[in-house]
Amino acid sequence: MKVVTMEINKKGDDYFFYRLLSLLKKQIPYTIKDIISIQADVYLIKTDHLWFIIKKYSSYQKLKIQEAFTNSLLKEGFTRTYRFYLFHEEPIILDRQIFGCIEYIDPHNQVFSYDSKANRMEALHVLNTYYETTAKLVDRYKHILPNHQMIEKWQARSAQFKSNTSIVCYYLDEQLINTLTYWADWSLEYLQKERHFFEHDESVILHGDVAHHNFLRGKNELLYLIDFDLISIGPKSVDYVQFANRILPLINWSFYHLEKIAVFQPLIKNKSFLTALAFPSDLFREWNRLIRQNNQTNTRMVHHLIKLTTNQFSKRRKFIQKIMKTVEKME
């Protein structure tokens, strides 16, 4: 038996691993060979029969929703994700924390990213298949899952960033900060007036976090969609706003290249979608997180965030100026 602990738990709580091992021995019908910490609250369990992941959930209800939802996806024919295992009638509970058992997908040796056009197109194809499937599941989950709250979330994110500017100003030029908050205010003002676009379109079950790390390239070369912790109900355009925000830095904030992607061609003709693209969600999220976690003394993280904010700022500004002019013409 080998138990590996990594530097995730700063307190080095090896005792947690041994208690976890003891609990798993009682509930898993296989011989455990190895426990490896992958990231905070996520562990790879190797047995003599199969490998699987255990992941912490905030509540038993959240776990059961995840189990039911992934099972529904698979039953409806969406196979590009994992399934949950139920080894025992009792859930895995340790230190009042509840864990679910997830199928292990053997990963490709090359980590998936949005760096290439081919990868971006493949991810969009998987998402489109996911939406076609979840459109059939909306009625089943409409009383279980929340409706999307994109505008409300962005309002809170913007307010938090503004309250953090007294700290952010130590790292960024005041004019740059003012520009970011202006873009946010402009975007939110329009979104409030045009919010019907994100409320009355055909509903699907949104993934909620379409970052590249929530796609997994399997060793079998197939691409899988994972981590449904933020699912909600709403039009797929909400996820597409987020997807666009994720890839824009990789296509140099090019309006031309964005409109070449088929899924965005009708969307960028809509005023609501365009104004959503102007909101600096990524920068607000990262600066707020840095300050919330009190990481201002982490030089590496601060330098990375300054670089993220400033390196393509002129390209972002040109992109948003084009959006503003386009929206003005639509008025």
C-alpha positions as CSV (number, residue, x, y, z in Angstrom):
1,M,0.0,0.0,0.0
2,K,1.3,3.4,-1.0
3,V,-0.4,6.6,0.1
4,V,0.9,9.7,-1.6
5,T,0.3,13.2,-0.2
6,M,1.0,16.3,-2.2
7,E,1.4,20.0,-1.1
8,I,-2.3,20.7,-1.4
9,N,-2.9,20.6,2.3
10,K,-0.6,23.1,3.8
11,K,-1.0,21.6,7.3
12,G,0.2,18.2,6.0
13,D,-2.7,16.4,7.5
14,D,-1.5,12.8,6.8
15,Y,-4.0,11.6,9.4
16,F,-6.8,12.6,7.0
17,F,-5.4,10.2,4.4
18,Y,-5.3,7.3,6.8
19,R,-8.9,7.9,8.0
20,L,-10.0,8.2,4.4
21,L,-8.3,5.0,3.6
22,S,-9.9,3.3,6.5
23,L,-13.4,4.5,5.4
24,L,-12.8,3.5,1.8
25,K,-11.8,0.0,2.8
26,K,-15.2,-0.4,4.4
27,Q,-17.2,1.0,1.5
28,I,-15.2,0.0,-1.6
29,P,-15.4,-3.7,-2.7
30,Y,-11.9,-3.6,-4.1
31,T,-8.4,-3.6,-2.7
32,I,-7.0,0.0,-2.6
33,K,-3.5,0.3,-4.0
34,D,-3.0,4.0,-3.9
35,I,-4.5,7.4,-2.9
36,I,-3.2,10.4,-4.7
37,S,-4.2,14.0,-4.0
38,I,-4.9,15.7,-7.4
39,Q,-6.0,19.1,-6.1
40,A,-7.8,20.5,-3.1
41,D,-10.6,18.1,-2.1
42,V,-10.1,15.8,-5.1
43,Y,-8.3,12.4,-4.9
44,L,-7.4,9.7,-7.3
45,I,-8.1,6.2,-5.9
46,K,-6.3,3.3,-7.5
47,T,-7.7,-0.2,-6.7
48,D,-6.9,-3.6,-8.0
49,H,-10.0,-3.5,-10.2
50,L,-10.4,0.1,-11.4
51,W,-9.3,3.7,-10.8
52,F,-11.8,6.4,-9.8
53,I,-11.9,10.0,-8.5
54,I,-13.4,11.1,-5.2
55,K,-14.4,14.7,-5.0
56,K,-15.9,16.8,-2.1
57,Y,-19.3,18.4,-2.5
58,S,-20.8,21.2,-0.4
59,S,-23.9,19.2,0.5
60,Y,-25.5,15.8,0.0
61,Q,-28.1,17.5,-2.2
62,K,-25.5,18.9,-4.5
63,L,-23.9,15.4,-4.8
64,K,-27.2,13.8,-5.6
65,I,-28.0,16.4,-8.2
66,Q,-24.7,15.8,-9.9
67,E,-25.2,12.0,-9.8
68,A,-28.7,12.3,-11.3
69,F,-27.7,14.9,-13.9
70,T,-24.7,13.0,-15.3
71,N,-26.9,9.8,-15.4
72,S,-29.5,11.7,-17.3
73,L,-26.9,12.9,-19.8
74,L,-25.7,9.4,-20.4
75,K,-29.2,8.0,-20.8
76,E,-30.0,10.7,-23.3
77,G,-27.0,9.7,-25.4
78,F,-24.4,12.3,-24.4
79,T,-21.4,10.1,-23.7
80,R,-18.7,12.7,-23.6
81,T,-18.6,12.9,-19.8
82,Y,-18.1,10.7,-16.7
83,R,-20.5,8.7,-14.6
84,F,-20.7,8.4,-10.8
85,Y,-20.1,5.1,-9.0
86,L,-22.3,4.0,-6.1
87,F,-20.3,1.4,-4.3
88,H,-22.1,1.5,-1.0
89,E,-25.6,2.5,0.3
90,E,-23.9,5.0,2.6
91,P,-22.2,8.1,1.2
92,I,-18.5,8.8,1.9
93,I,-18.5,11.3,4.7
94,L,-15.4,12.3,6.5
95,D,-15.0,15.3,8.9
96,R,-18.6,16.3,8.0
97,Q,-17.4,16.5,4.3
98,I,-19.3,14.5,1.7
99,F,-17.5,12.9,-1.3
100,G,-18.8,11.5,-4.6
101,C,-17.1,8.7,-6.6
102,I,-16.5,9.7,-10.2
103,E,-15.4,7.6,-13.1
104,Y,-11.7,8.1,-14.0
105,I,-11.1,9.1,-17.6
106,D,-7.6,8.1,-18.6
107,P,-6.1,11.5,-19.8
108,H,-4.1,12.1,-22.9
109,N,-0.5,13.0,-22.4
110,Q,-1.2,16.4,-23.9
111,V,-3.4,18.7,-21.8
112,F,-6.3,20.2,-23.6
113,S,-6.3,24.0,-24.2
114,Y,-7.9,26.6,-26.4
115,D,-4.6,27.5,-28.0
116,S,-5.4,26.0,-31.4
117,K,-8.4,26.7,-33.7
118,A,-9.0,22.9,-34.0
119,N,-9.3,22.6,-30.3
120,R,-11.7,25.5,-30.0
121,M,-13.9,24.1,-32.8
122,E,-13.9,20.7,-31.2
123,A,-14.9,22.1,-27.8
124,L,-17.8,24.1,-29.4
125,H,-18.9,20.9,-31.1
126,V,-19.0,19.0,-27.8
127,L,-20.9,21.9,-26.2
128,N,-23.4,22.0,-29.0
129,T,-24.1,18.3,-28.6
130,Y,-24.4,18.9,-24.8
131,Y,-27.0,21.6,-25.4
132,E,-29.0,19.4,-27.8
133,T,-29.1,16.8,-25.1
134,T,-29.9,19.2,-22.2
135,A,-32.7,20.9,-24.1
136,K,-34.6,17.7,-23.5
137,L,-33.8,17.7,-19.8
138,V,-34.9,21.3,-18.9
139,D,-38.5,20.3,-17.9
140,R,-37.1,17.5,-15.7
141,Y,-34.7,19.8,-13.8
142,K,-36.5,23.2,-13.9
143,H,-37.6,22.9,-10.2
144,I,-34.2,21.6,-9.1
145,L,-31.7,23.9,-10.9
146,P,-31.5,27.7,-10.6
147,N,-32.0,30.0,-13.5
148,H,-28.9,31.7,-14.8
149,Q,-27.9,34.9,-13.0
150,M,-25.2,36.3,-15.3
151,I,-26.2,39.9,-15.0
152,E,-26.6,39.8,-11.2
153,K,-23.3,37.9,-10.9
154,W,-21.6,40.6,-13.0
155,Q,-23.1,43.4,-11.0
156,A,-21.7,41.9,-7.8
157,R,-18.4,41.3,-9.4
158,S,-18.2,44.9,-10.7
159,A,-19.2,46.2,-7.2
160,Q,-16.5,44.1,-5.6
161,F,-13.8,45.3,-8.0
162,K,-14.8,48.9,-7.4
163,S,-14.5,48.3,-3.6
164,N,-11.1,46.8,-4.2
165,T,-9.7,49.7,-6.3
166,S,-7.9,51.2,-3.3
167,I,-5.7,48.1,-3.4
168,V,-5.7,47.5,-7.2
169,C,-4.4,51.0,-7.7
170,Y,-1.0,50.0,-6.2
171,Y,-0.5,47.7,-9.2
172,L,-2.4,49.3,-12.1
173,D,-2.6,52.8,-13.6
174,E,-5.6,54.8,-12.4
175,Q,-6.7,55.6,-15.9
176,L,-6.6,51.9,-16.8
177,I,-8.8,51.1,-13.8
178,N,-11.2,53.8,-14.7
179,T,-11.4,52.5,-18.2
180,L,-12.2,49.0,-16.9
181,T,-15.0,50.3,-14.7
182,Y,-16.4,52.4,-17.5
183,W,-16.7,49.4,-19.7
184,A,-18.4,47.5,-17.0
185,D,-20.9,50.2,-16.3
186,W,-21.6,50.7,-20.0
187,S,-22.1,46.9,-20.5
188,L,-24.3,46.5,-17.4
189,E,-26.5,49.5,-18.3
190,Y,-27.3,48.0,-21.7
191,L,-27.7,44.5,-20.4
192,Q,-30.3,45.7,-17.9
193,K,-32.3,47.2,-20.7
194,E,-31.9,44.3,-23.1
195,R,-31.9,41.4,-20.6
196,H,-34.9,39.8,-22.4
197,F,-32.4,38.3,-24.8
198,F,-30.9,36.2,-22.0
199,E,-34.2,35.3,-20.5
200,H,-36.6,34.4,-23.4
201,D,-34.5,32.4,-25.8
202,E,-34.8,28.6,-25.8
203,S,-33.5,27.2,-22.5
204,V,-30.9,24.5,-22.1
205,I,-28.9,23.4,-19.0
206,L,-25.9,25.7,-19.1
207,H,-22.5,24.3,-18.0
208,G,-21.6,27.5,-16.3
209,D,-17.8,27.3,-16.6
210,V,-16.7,26.6,-20.1
211,A,-13.0,27.2,-19.3
212,H,-10.6,24.9,-21.2
213,H,-9.8,23.0,-17.9
214,N,-13.4,21.7,-17.9
215,F,-12.7,19.8,-21.1
216,L,-10.6,16.7,-20.8
217,R,-8.8,15.0,-23.7
218,G,-8.9,11.2,-23.1
219,K,-6.2,8.8,-24.0
220,N,-8.6,7.5,-26.6
221,E,-8.4,11.0,-28.3
222,L,-12.0,11.9,-27.5
223,L,-12.8,15.2,-25.8
224,Y,-15.0,15.1,-22.6
225,L,-16.9,17.8,-20.8
226,I,-16.5,17.6,-17.0
227,D,-17.3,19.4,-13.7
228,F,-21.0,20.4,-13.7
229,D,-20.9,22.2,-10.3
230,L,-22.3,25.5,-11.8
231,I,-25.1,24.2,-14.0
232,S,-28.2,26.3,-14.3
233,I,-31.0,26.9,-16.7
234,G,-30.9,29.5,-19.5
235,P,-30.2,30.2,-23.2
236,K,-26.9,28.7,-24.5
237,S,-25.8,32.3,-25.4
238,V,-24.9,32.8,-21.8
239,D,-22.3,30.1,-22.0
240,Y,-21.2,31.4,-25.4
241,V,-20.5,34.8,-23.9
242,Q,-18.2,33.1,-21.5
243,F,-16.6,31.0,-24.2
244,A,-15.9,34.1,-26.3
245,N,-14.3,35.8,-23.3
246,R,-12.1,32.8,-22.8
247,I,-10.8,32.7,-26.4
248,L,-10.7,36.4,-27.3
249,P,-7.1,36.8,-25.8
250,L,-6.0,33.8,-27.9
251,I,-7.3,35.4,-31.2
252,N,-5.8,38.8,-30.3
253,W,-9.2,40.3,-29.6
254,S,-10.0,40.1,-33.3
255,F,-13.7,40.8,-34.2
256,Y,-12.9,39.5,-37.6
257,H,-11.8,36.1,-36.3
258,L,-14.6,35.9,-33.8
259,E,-17.3,36.4,-36.5
260,K,-15.6,33.7,-38.6
261,I,-16.7,31.1,-36.0
262,A,-20.1,29.8,-37.1
263,V,-21.8,29.8,-33.7
264,F,-21.0,33.5,-33.2
265,Q,-22.1,34.8,-36.6
266,P,-25.8,35.3,-35.6
267,L,-24.9,36.2,-32.0
268,I,-22.7,39.2,-32.8
269,K,-25.6,40.8,-34.7
270,N,-27.4,41.0,-31.4
271,K,-27.0,44.1,-29.2
272,S,-27.3,42.2,-25.9
273,F,-24.6,39.7,-26.9
274,L,-22.2,42.4,-28.1
275,T,-22.6,44.5,-24.9
276,A,-21.9,41.4,-22.8
277,L,-18.6,40.9,-24.6
278,A,-17.5,44.4,-23.4
279,F,-17.8,43.4,-19.7
280,P,-14.2,42.7,-18.4
281,S,-15.4,39.7,-16.5
282,D,-12.1,37.9,-16.6
283,L,-10.0,40.7,-15.1
284,F,-12.6,41.5,-12.4
285,R,-12.8,37.8,-11.4
286,E,-9.0,37.4,-11.1
287,W,-8.3,40.7,-9.2
288,N,-11.2,40.1,-6.8
289,R,-9.9,36.5,-6.2
290,L,-6.4,37.8,-5.5
291,I,-7.6,40.3,-2.9
292,R,-10.3,38.0,-1.4
293,Q,-7.6,35.3,-0.8
294,N,-5.2,38.0,0.5
295,N,-2.5,37.0,-2.1
296,Q,-1.1,40.5,-2.7
297,T,2.2,39.4,-1.2
298,N,2.5,36.6,-3.8
299,T,4.8,38.3,-6.3
300,R,4.4,35.6,-8.9
301,M,0.6,35.8,-8.9
302,V,0.6,39.6,-8.9
303,H,3.0,39.8,-11.8
304,H,0.9,37.3,-13.7
305,L,-2.2,39.3,-13.1
306,I,-0.6,42.6,-14.1
307,K,0.6,40.9,-17.3
308,L,-2.9,39.5,-17.9
309,T,-4.4,42.9,-17.6
310,T,-1.9,45.1,-19.5
311,N,-0.4,42.9,-22.2
312,Q,-3.4,43.0,-24.6
313,F,-5.1,46.0,-23.2
314,S,-4.8,48.1,-26.3
315,K,-6.2,45.3,-28.4
316,R,-9.1,44.8,-25.9
317,R,-9.8,48.5,-26.0
318,K,-9.9,48.5,-29.8
319,F,-12.3,45.5,-29.7
320,I,-14.6,47.2,-27.2
321,Q,-14.6,50.5,-29.1
322,K,-15.8,48.6,-32.2
323,I,-18.5,47.0,-30.1
324,M,-19.6,50.4,-28.8
325,K,-19.8,51.9,-32.3
326,T,-21.7,48.9,-33.6
327,V,-24.2,49.0,-30.8
328,E,-24.6,52.8,-31.3
329,K,-25.6,52.1,-34.9
330,M,-28.2,49.6,-33.8
331,E,-30.0,52.1,-31.6
